Amino acid sequence: MGYQRSSGDGGRSSGRGGRSGGRGGRSGGGRRNKRRFARKRVCEFCVGKDKVIDYKKADELKRYVSEYGRIRPRRQTGACAKHQRAVAVAVKRARHIALLPFVVE
């Protein structure tokens, strides 16, 4: 009726398939409480009002595309949400008219 499979460890499973170790222990080794605080990136499109996102400027859009051809996320580019969306649209338009590649080989 309502049988459960036993993992073979007598019900002492930690939910990780019976494995021990990993990152759960947090005992010994490694750095402790030494986070590197990077200063907050500001959107360069908000700061420099004269800078415009244009799909025809492929050399500027390459900064927002990874070496594999993928659009970089906001946390890497430092753009605000509004301008990141505009960058994504511009990259997609540039790809469609073959100014930027879809994939890098």
C-alpha positions in Angstrom: 0.0 0.0 0.0 2.1 2.9 1.2 5.6 1.4 1.2 8.6 3.6 1.0 11.9 2.6 -0.4 14.7 2.2 2.1 18.0 3.9 1.3 19.8 1.2 3.3 21.0 3.4 6.0 18.3 2.6 8.6 16.4 5.8 8.1 19.3 8.1 8.9 19.5 9.6 5.5 20.1 13.3 5.3 18.2 13.6 2.1 21.3 13.5 0.0 21.3 9.8 -1.0 23.1 8.6 2.1 26.3 10.5 1.3 28.3 12.2 4.0 30.7 15.1 3.6 30.2 17.7 1.0 29.6 21.3 1.9 27.1 20.6 4.6 29.6 20.2 7.4 31.3 23.5 7.4 34.0 22.1 9.7 37.6 23.2 9.3 39.5 24.5 6.4 38.8 27.4 4.1 38.4 31.1 4.7 35.9 32.3 7.3 33.9 35.5 7.1 36.3 37.1 4.6 33.9 38.3 2.0 35.2 40.6 -0.7 32.9 43.6 -0.9 33.0 45.0 -4.4 31.6 48.4 -4.9 28.2 48.6 -6.5 28.3 48.9 -10.2 26.3 51.7 -11.7 24.5 51.6 -15.0 26.7 53.4 -17.5 23.6 54.2 -19.6 22.0 56.0 -16.6 25.2 57.8 -15.7 26.2 58.8 -19.2 23.0 60.2 -20.7 24.6 60.7 -24.1 25.3 57.0 -24.4 22.6 55.3 -26.5 21.9 51.6 -27.0 21.9 51.0 -30.8 21.8 47.6 -32.5 24.0 48.9 -35.3 27.0 49.5 -33.0 28.1 45.9 -32.9 31.5 46.7 -31.4 29.8 48.3 -28.3 27.4 45.4 -28.0 30.2 42.8 -27.9 30.9 43.9 -24.4 27.5 42.6 -23.4 28.0 39.2 -25.1 30.1 36.4 -23.6 32.8 34.6 -25.5 30.3 31.9 -26.2 27.8 34.3 -27.8 25.4 34.5 -24.8 24.0 37.7 -23.5 25.7 38.5 -20.2 23.4 38.9 -17.1 22.8 42.1 -15.2 25.1 41.2 -12.3 28.0 41.0 -14.8 27.2 44.0 -17.0 26.1 46.4 -14.2 23.2 47.7 -16.2 19.9 48.5 -14.6 16.9 46.4 -15.5 15.5 48.9 -18.0 18.8 49.2 -19.9 19.6 45.5 -19.7 16.3 44.8 -21.5 17.2 47.3 -24.1 20.7 45.7 -24.5 19.1 42.3 -24.9 16.7 43.6 -27.7 19.6 45.3 -29.4 21.8 42.2 -29.3 18.9 40.1 -30.7 18.4 42.6 -33.5 22.1 42.7 -34.3 22.1 38.9 -34.5 19.2 38.9 -37.0 20.9 41.2 -39.4 24.2 39.3 -39.0 26.2 42.0 -37.1 26.7 39.6 -34.2 26.9 35.8 -34.3 24.3 33.6 -32.6 27.1 31.2 -31.5 30.8 31.5 -31.5 32.7 28.6 -32.9 
